[in-house]
Amino acid sequence: MRVFTYDALPIRVVFGAGTLTQLPDEVGRLGLANVLVLSTPGQHALGQRLVDLLGPLAAGLHAHAKMHVPADVAAAAVAEATRINADGIVVVGGGSAVGLGKIVARDLGLPVVAVPTTYAGSEMTPIWGLTEDGVKTTARDPKVLPRTVIYDPELTVGLPPGVSATSGMNAMAHAVEALYAPDANPIASTMAEQSIAALARGLPRVVADPADLDARGDALYGAWLAGVVLGTVGIGLHHKLCHTLGGTFDLSHADVHTVILPHAAAYNAAAAPDALARVAAALGVSEAPGGLYDLAKNLGAPTGLAAIGMPESGLDRAADLAVAKPYPNPAPVTRDGVRVLLESAFHGRRP
């Protein structure tokens, strides 16, 4: 009999097409009456739509979230929430908006309602991140967890196919690492396999027909499960590399995850054969690293670091940073091994 521990996260989930209309009820259910809506500048119109939907429950819109949550952006959001005496936060968008909401929750203790529009999954985790002086710091704190998450596939229909692809691969990375985490457990592993299968099933159809709500539902369901497992078990080399590359070189979070995932899987394949076999089975392929690479390529997603703006001159620094404070990982994390991984990922070679 296997002995394990499973921590269930206390998040209410409202899932289904058209569920955005329930936002005022969900905000009221938490006893909130003066919430600040957070979004990126690109999601300003959607943020304003939420403000209008909330009516007197909304104190205003702060559409200044940025990728990797720069410290100055976080400080400005905290200051705005303080200025208007907000009693809660509603975040709408992807990981950038959710990440900013988490810092406001961390610093001010305000409850968060999340309305994701991508497949990042960070709304389901107690992990916050903050970038200062080119270095991204991450940690866990239960108080940054959203109290309620509204998953409405209709809000993802406008997500361009390319963004859908990389956002979905980002989510898949959470599920893949969950299967070989040192604190993996049967519950999280079952959700991880379902997540990978749902994403592998939904993403090609989403890219082929962005208006396919059933496909969008599959992808969003897979992203939800991926976020859950990311929030309940540890992360390894893949996430360490993505945090390092994204925060230090200002690369797109989802793009980095997409490129690195097959190579991190290959790095760990010999040390975690059972986990990678489960990944392959969920994907419906014979071996996981190549299958992950082929999925990304077939989705039209980037497969090399060079293609997403990574300077080749930064590979040595990235390797140094990745091994300075390594996350727990099945295979030993060595500087030479990581440097070889990064070289292969830079050129977009199939592992």
C-alpha positions as CSV (number, residue, x, y, z in Angstrom):
1,M,0.0,0.0,0.0
2,R,1.4,3.4,-1.0
3,V,1.5,6.1,1.7
4,F,1.0,9.7,0.4
5,T,-0.4,13.1,1.4
6,Y,-2.8,15.1,-0.7
7,D,-3.6,18.8,0.0
8,A,-6.9,19.9,-1.5
9,L,-7.0,23.6,-2.4
10,P,-10.1,25.5,-1.2
11,I,-11.2,27.1,-4.5
12,R,-14.7,27.3,-5.8
13,V,-14.9,26.7,-9.6
14,V,-17.7,27.8,-11.9
15,F,-17.3,26.1,-15.3
16,G,-19.2,26.3,-18.6
17,A,-20.1,28.5,-21.6
18,G,-21.8,31.7,-20.6
19,T,-20.8,31.5,-16.9
20,L,-19.3,35.0,-16.9
21,T,-22.8,36.3,-16.3
22,Q,-22.5,34.8,-12.8
23,L,-19.7,37.1,-11.8
24,P,-21.8,39.6,-9.9
25,D,-23.3,36.7,-7.9
26,E,-19.9,35.2,-7.1
27,V,-18.5,38.6,-6.0
28,G,-21.6,39.2,-3.8
29,R,-21.3,35.6,-2.4
30,L,-18.0,36.6,-1.0
31,G,-19.5,39.7,0.6
32,L,-17.5,42.1,-1.6
33,A,-18.9,45.5,-2.6
34,N,-15.9,47.5,-3.9
35,V,-13.7,45.4,-6.1
36,L,-10.8,46.5,-8.4
37,V,-10.7,44.8,-11.8
38,L,-7.1,44.0,-13.0
39,S,-6.1,43.2,-16.6
40,T,-3.3,43.8,-19.1
41,P,-3.5,46.8,-21.4
42,G,-4.4,44.5,-24.3
43,Q,-7.5,43.2,-22.3
44,H,-8.7,46.7,-21.4
45,A,-12.0,46.3,-23.3
46,L,-12.7,43.0,-21.6
47,G,-11.8,44.5,-18.2
48,Q,-14.2,47.3,-18.9
49,R,-16.9,44.7,-19.8
50,L,-16.4,43.2,-16.4
51,V,-16.7,46.6,-14.7
52,D,-19.9,47.2,-16.5
53,L,-21.2,43.7,-15.6
54,L,-20.4,44.3,-11.9
55,G,-22.0,47.7,-11.8
56,P,-21.9,49.2,-8.3
57,L,-19.8,46.3,-7.1
58,A,-16.8,47.6,-9.2
59,A,-14.6,50.4,-8.0
60,G,-12.7,50.6,-11.3
61,L,-10.3,49.1,-13.7
62,H,-6.5,48.9,-13.5
63,A,-5.3,47.7,-16.9
64,H,-1.6,47.7,-16.4
65,A,-0.6,44.1,-15.7
66,K,2.6,42.9,-17.4
67,M,4.4,39.6,-18.1
68,H,6.4,38.2,-15.2
69,V,4.9,40.8,-12.7
70,P,7.7,43.5,-12.6
71,A,8.1,44.9,-9.1
72,D,7.1,48.5,-10.1
73,V,3.9,47.3,-11.8
74,A,3.0,45.3,-8.7
75,A,3.7,48.3,-6.5
76,A,1.4,50.5,-8.6
77,A,-1.5,48.0,-8.4
78,V,-1.1,47.7,-4.6
79,A,-1.1,51.5,-4.4
80,E,-4.3,51.8,-6.6
81,A,-6.1,49.1,-4.6
82,T,-5.2,50.9,-1.4
83,R,-6.2,54.3,-2.8
84,I,-9.7,53.3,-3.7
85,N,-10.1,51.2,-0.5
86,A,-10.8,48.0,-2.5
87,D,-12.2,45.1,-0.6
88,G,-11.4,42.5,-3.3
89,I,-9.8,41.9,-6.6
90,V,-11.2,40.5,-9.9
91,V,-8.6,39.5,-12.4
92,V,-9.4,38.8,-16.0
93,G,-6.9,37.5,-18.6
94,G,-4.0,35.2,-18.5
95,G,-1.0,34.6,-16.2
96,S,0.1,38.2,-16.2
97,A,-3.2,39.5,-14.8
98,V,-3.5,36.6,-12.4
99,G,0.0,37.0,-11.2
100,L,-0.5,40.7,-10.5
101,G,-3.7,39.9,-8.6
102,K,-1.8,37.4,-6.4
103,I,0.8,40.1,-5.4
104,V,-2.1,42.5,-4.4
105,A,-3.6,39.6,-2.4
106,R,-0.3,38.8,-0.8
107,D,0.4,42.4,0.2
108,L,-3.1,43.5,1.2
109,G,-4.8,40.3,2.1
110,L,-7.7,40.9,-0.3
111,P,-9.8,38.0,-1.7
112,V,-9.4,37.4,-5.5
113,V,-12.0,36.2,-8.1
114,A,-10.3,35.0,-11.3
115,V,-11.7,34.9,-14.8
116,P,-9.1,33.2,-16.9
117,T,-9.0,33.8,-20.7
118,T,-6.0,31.6,-21.5
119,Y,-4.8,28.1,-20.5
120,A,-2.0,29.2,-18.1
121,G,-3.6,27.6,-15.1
122,S,-1.9,29.9,-12.5
123,E,-5.3,30.8,-11.1
124,M,-5.4,27.4,-9.5
125,T,-2.1,27.6,-7.6
126,P,-0.7,29.3,-4.5
127,I,2.4,30.2,-6.4
128,W,3.3,33.9,-6.8
129,G,6.1,35.4,-8.8
130,L,7.8,38.8,-8.9
131,T,10.5,40.1,-11.1
132,E,13.0,42.7,-9.9
133,D,16.4,43.7,-11.4
134,G,16.0,41.0,-14.0
135,V,15.5,38.1,-11.5
136,K,12.2,36.4,-11.1
137,T,11.4,35.1,-7.6
138,T,8.7,32.6,-6.9
139,A,7.2,31.2,-3.7
140,R,4.0,29.7,-2.3
141,D,1.5,31.3,-0.1
142,P,-2.0,30.0,0.4
143,K,-3.4,33.5,0.8
144,V,-2.8,34.4,-2.9
145,L,-5.2,31.6,-4.0
146,P,-8.3,33.0,-5.7
147,R,-11.4,32.3,-3.8
148,T,-13.5,31.7,-6.9
149,V,-12.5,30.9,-10.5
150,I,-14.9,31.3,-13.4
151,Y,-14.0,29.2,-16.4
152,D,-16.1,30.4,-19.4
153,P,-14.9,28.8,-22.7
154,E,-16.6,31.7,-24.6
155,L,-13.9,34.1,-23.3
156,T,-11.2,32.0,-25.0
157,V,-12.7,32.1,-28.4
158,G,-10.9,35.3,-29.3
159,L,-7.6,33.8,-28.2
160,P,-5.5,33.6,-31.4
161,P,-4.5,30.1,-32.5
162,G,-0.8,30.7,-31.8
163,V,-1.5,32.0,-28.3
164,S,-3.9,29.1,-27.7
165,A,-1.2,26.7,-28.7
166,T,1.5,28.0,-26.4
167,S,-0.8,28.7,-23.6
168,G,-2.0,25.1,-23.8
169,M,1.5,23.7,-23.9
170,N,2.3,25.9,-20.8
171,A,-0.5,24.1,-19.0
172,M,0.6,20.7,-20.2
173,A,4.1,21.4,-18.7
174,H,2.5,21.6,-15.3
175,A,0.9,18.2,-15.7
176,V,4.0,16.6,-17.1
177,E,6.1,17.7,-14.1
178,A,3.5,16.7,-11.6
179,L,3.9,13.1,-12.7
180,Y,7.5,12.9,-11.6
181,A,7.4,15.4,-8.7
182,P,9.0,14.1,-5.5
183,D,5.7,14.6,-3.7
184,A,3.6,13.1,-6.5
185,N,0.5,11.2,-5.4
186,P,-2.2,9.1,-7.1
187,I,-4.8,11.8,-7.0
188,A,-2.6,14.5,-8.6
189,S,-1.2,12.0,-11.1
190,T,-4.7,10.9,-12.2
191,M,-5.6,14.6,-12.8
192,A,-2.3,15.2,-14.6
193,E,-3.0,12.4,-17.0
194,Q,-6.5,13.6,-17.7
195,S,-5.1,17.1,-18.2
196,I,-2.5,16.0,-20.8
197,A,-5.2,13.9,-22.6
198,A,-7.7,16.7,-22.7
199,L,-5.2,19.3,-23.9
200,A,-3.8,16.9,-26.5
201,R,-7.4,16.3,-27.7
202,G,-8.5,19.9,-27.6
203,L,-5.6,22.0,-28.8
204,P,-5.3,20.7,-32.3
205,R,-9.1,21.3,-32.8
206,V,-8.8,24.8,-31.2
207,V,-6.0,25.7,-33.7
208,A,-8.0,24.3,-36.6
209,D,-11.3,26.0,-35.6
210,P,-10.9,28.7,-32.9
211,A,-14.7,29.0,-32.6
212,D,-15.1,25.3,-31.7
213,L,-16.6,25.7,-28.1
214,D,-16.3,22.0,-27.4
215,A,-12.6,22.0,-28.2
216,R,-12.2,25.2,-26.1
217,G,-14.0,23.4,-23.3
218,D,-11.6,20.5,-23.5
219,A,-8.6,22.8,-23.5
220,L,-9.9,24.8,-20.6
221,Y,-10.7,21.7,-18.6
222,G,-7.2,20.4,-19.2
223,A,-5.7,23.7,-18.1
224,W,-7.8,23.7,-14.9
225,L,-6.6,20.3,-14.0
226,A,-3.0,21.2,-14.8
227,G,-3.3,24.2,-12.6
228,V,-4.6,22.1,-9.7
229,V,-1.7,19.7,-9.9
230,L,0.8,22.5,-10.2
231,G,-0.7,23.9,-7.0
232,T,-0.6,20.6,-5.0
233,V,2.8,19.1,-5.9
234,G,6.3,20.4,-6.5
235,I,8.0,21.5,-9.7
236,G,11.4,20.6,-11.2
237,L,14.0,21.6,-13.8
238,H,11.4,22.5,-16.4
239,H,9.9,25.3,-14.3
240,K,13.2,26.4,-13.0
241,L,14.5,26.9,-16.5
242,C,11.3,28.7,-17.6
243,H,11.4,31.0,-14.6
244,T,15.1,31.7,-15.3
245,L,14.7,32.3,-19.0
246,G,11.5,34.3,-18.8
247,G,12.5,36.6,-15.9
248,T,16.1,37.2,-17.0
249,F,15.6,37.6,-20.7
250,D,12.0,38.9,-20.8
251,L,10.8,36.1,-22.9
252,S,7.1,35.1,-23.3
253,H,6.2,32.8,-20.4
254,A,4.1,30.5,-22.5
255,D,6.6,30.4,-25.4
256,V,9.4,29.4,-23.1
257,H,7.3,26.6,-21.6
258,T,6.4,25.3,-25.1
259,V,10.1,25.2,-26.2
260,I,11.6,23.8,-23.1
261,L,9.1,21.1,-22.2
262,P,10.2,18.4,-24.7
263,H,13.9,18.9,-23.7
264,A,13.2,18.8,-20.0
265,A,11.2,15.7,-20.5
266,A,14.2,14.1,-22.4
267,Y,16.6,15.2,-19.6
268,N,14.4,13.3,-17.1
269,A,13.4,10.4,-19.2
270,A,16.0,7.9,-17.9
271,A,15.4,9.0,-14.3
272,A,11.6,8.9,-14.4
273,P,10.7,6.2,-17.0
274,D,7.3,5.4,-15.5
275,A,6.2,9.0,-15.4
276,L,7.3,9.7,-18.9
277,A,5.5,6.5,-20.1
278,R,2.3,7.8,-18.6
279,V,2.8,11.1,-20.4
280,A,3.3,9.2,-23.7
281,A,0.1,7.2,-23.1
282,A,-1.9,10.3,-22.4
283,L,-0.6,11.9,-25.6
284,G,-1.3,8.7,-27.5
285,V,2.4,8.4,-28.7
286,S,5.2,5.9,-28.2
287,E,7.6,8.2,-26.3
288,A,7.0,11.5,-24.5
289,P,9.8,13.9,-25.4
290,G,9.4,13.5,-29.2
291,G,5.6,13.5,-28.8
292,L,5.6,16.7,-26.9
293,Y,7.9,18.3,-29.6
294,D,5.7,17.0,-32.4
295,L,2.5,18.3,-30.8
296,A,4.0,21.8,-30.4
297,K,5.3,21.7,-34.0
298,N,1.9,20.5,-35.4
299,L,0.2,23.3,-33.5
300,G,2.4,25.8,-35.2
301,A,4.0,26.8,-31.9
302,P,7.7,27.8,-31.6
303,T,10.1,24.9,-31.0
304,G,13.4,26.8,-30.5
305,L,14.6,29.5,-28.1
306,A,16.2,31.4,-31.0
307,A,12.8,31.9,-32.6
308,I,11.3,33.6,-29.5
309,G,14.1,36.1,-28.9
310,M,16.6,34.3,-26.7
311,P,20.2,35.6,-27.3
312,E,22.7,32.8,-27.9
313,S,25.1,34.8,-25.8
314,G,22.8,34.3,-22.8
315,L,22.9,30.5,-22.7
316,D,25.8,30.3,-20.3
317,R,24.3,32.8,-17.9
318,A,21.0,30.9,-18.0
319,A,22.8,27.6,-17.2
320,D,24.6,29.2,-14.3
321,L,21.3,30.7,-12.9
322,A,19.4,27.4,-13.3
323,V,21.8,25.4,-11.2
324,A,22.4,28.1,-8.6
325,K,19.3,27.1,-6.6
326,P,17.8,24.0,-8.4
327,Y,14.4,22.7,-7.8
328,P,14.0,19.0,-6.8
329,N,14.3,17.0,-10.0
330,P,14.4,13.3,-10.9
331,A,17.7,13.5,-12.8
332,P,20.6,15.3,-11.1
333,V,20.8,19.0,-12.2
334,T,24.3,19.6,-13.5
335,R,25.6,22.7,-15.2
336,D,27.0,20.7,-18.1
337,G,23.7,18.8,-18.5
338,V,21.6,22.0,-18.4
339,R,23.9,23.7,-20.9
340,V,23.5,20.9,-23.4
341,L,19.7,21.0,-22.9
342,L,19.7,24.7,-23.5
343,E,21.8,24.4,-26.6
344,S,19.4,21.8,-28.1
345,A,16.4,24.0,-27.1
346,F,18.0,27.1,-28.6
347,H,18.3,25.4,-32.0
348,G,14.9,23.7,-31.8
349,R,16.2,20.2,-32.2
350,R,13.8,17.3,-31.8
351,P,14.8,15.4,-28.6
